[in-house]
Amino acid sequence: MAKLKDLVMEPEHLSPGHRLCPGCGVPAFMRLALHMAGKNNVVVCGATGCLEVSSTIFPYTAWNCSFIHNAFENAAATMSGVETAYRALSKRGKVKAPYKFLAFGGDGGTYDIGLQSLSGAMERGHNMVYVCYDNEAYQNTGNQRSSSTPMGSNTTTTPVGKNSYGRKGFRKDLTGILIAHHIPYVAQATVDNWKDMMRKFERAFEVEGPAFINVLAPCVPGWKYDEKLTIEISRLAAKTCFWPAFEVDNGKWKLNYKPKEKLPVEEFLKPQGRFRHLFRPENRHVIDMLQAEVDERWADIVARCETSPS
Amino acid sequence: MSNGSGRTDIVFWSGNEIVAEAAIAAGCRFYAGYPITPSSEIAHVMAERLPEVGGTFIQMEDEIASMGAIIGASLTGKKTMTATSGPGFSLKMENIGYAYMAEVPCVVVNVMRGGPSTGLPTALAQADVMQTRWGTHGDHPTIALTPAYHREIYFSTIKAFNYAEKYRIPVMLLLDEVIGHMSEGMKVPDPSEYEIFNRIKPSVPPEKYFPYDSSFGDVPPMASYFEGFRFHVTGLNHTKTGFPTTDPDICQREEERMIRKVMKDAEALADLEEYQLDDAEIAVFSFGSTARGARVAVDEARKQGIKAGLLRAITLWPFPDRQVHELASRVKAFVVPEVNLGQMILEVERTAHRDMPIVGVNRVGGVPIPPYEILSKIKEVARNGR
């Protein structure tokens, strides 16, 4: 992998001056991730969402590469068209320069409204990297729950009150759904583990065919924490195994981070206002359910990684 | 504390909040939604308030699913609603057509923002008015309400549910971003100030029931799922049994009935505010937030000696054909301000059906049309006759 010293000398695809919130987890990784496309040109397609809105406010754009925003649900479909046309034109010698394709969406645009479009693109096998920046709710429109919102979260459409402890049910296992597409590369990452993240993007751009990376992106206004804690909260997501960093490379499962001591999920919940009510005695059972779910999914991933043929 | 909203006092609510509270007062007990600016506050209020009144809020995975869910829930006998804005309204179109075809009552709120596509997500437009009429494919009637003042939003929301129940159709409540987000003080209407209409249920035993039996009138009584009736629902053309048919005569008859059931009541559905029209020479036709500015312009024109008046549509669809036609015979010109590039003006031209000046005042930049722009058009028409 390239050295950081060299990477920062390369031209930026996502330049400074965008208007994402202070402390936002998204630009923290997206900017450097794009460096991993190497010397290739890059076309970026963004689904409607925080990153798209905040990086393209009139009359400016933070994108130093070709950029398409279509709608909320169709980043992967739109990029499918671009990538297919690129292949056709390359074959006829009409495009000579090398290009890489990166589509992104938040959890709303990926887990929910964009899932069909994403599934289609992955199944057809387009040579693109799709990255989901998962901030666990519709943060662009005001913190409404998504199917990625963790159980117990206080959101504007799962408000906490006398009869509600917030979002009911567990988050959708999107990474698992993408693994079931049997595409060349699927990974999960957290923004605190910079080296792991960069290696994953490098690999994603390198494989032939679709690659999918799901990145947990802490959100200051939605998760309600002190903006200086983004990396710390991200690290706690990894240390509590709430968000396991792992990859499935051509069918091979690999665990990329195993905490020395697995922390209880409370450690991840505690600094976040969206979970504050869970620490009231009557909501103890919610934390217990969350813990059980985290344990179960963690054990499943570990088992798969241990039994995966090397 | 006697109305469904539990409030009878003075409140300071935004248009979106009023829609949610009025929907509950109208008997809405099921809301399926998807976040979209500038309508999300309706979902926020429903998420909090519906459980308090024994209702259900459900957030769906996209706009299409939200529309599907309110159709499904309506078939169980509940009054249902969803709210959205332009891009979401576009996505809902297939299911809206389904609701017309399957004759399923429901209310769809569209808080209009700039378009096409993502457009101006946080800014005003009135550019979905033709989409509201013709957005889904095939022939169908349309009822769309465009309230402009806050108590009116309350009453329009209740009417939207009443019309949905009365005619077994999806009814469109068209706010615009200004109406949806602007807060005004108002006294919450008392239930004695409005009527509630509930859908007609079958009067025959299950073995004699047909879901599209027009022998009971153009709006067939509607059974609910779980009550023991056989109720087959499809988006295909169907006979009175609900089973599919391709019989040309039946298709013709049924489609005509589905339009007639609404259009024969066009006079009763018309809801217009006539302001200073008695001796008017120049009529301003307007609706929604733009009409508030138009009223100021009319007052100002009067002060300057121009006989102007305002015809404000509170029911936009069905279009008040007769009323506009008659007005056209009395006035010399129409001015039609709207936050689009000329949509309802086409209806004014069609129904006026006269060789007379009919001029638009149009903006699409996401800002309201200032009264002085409407005034200057009124003066121009008064001076030049065009």
Interface residues (C-beta under 8 A of the other chain):
Chain A: T48 H69 N70 A71 F72 E73 G108 Y111 D112 I113 L115 Y138 T141 G142 Q144 R145 S147 T156 T157 T158 P159 G161 N163 S164
Chain B: G33 Y34 P35 I36 T37 S40 A43 H44 A47 E48 P51 F57 Q59 E61 D62 E63 P87 L91 S117 T118
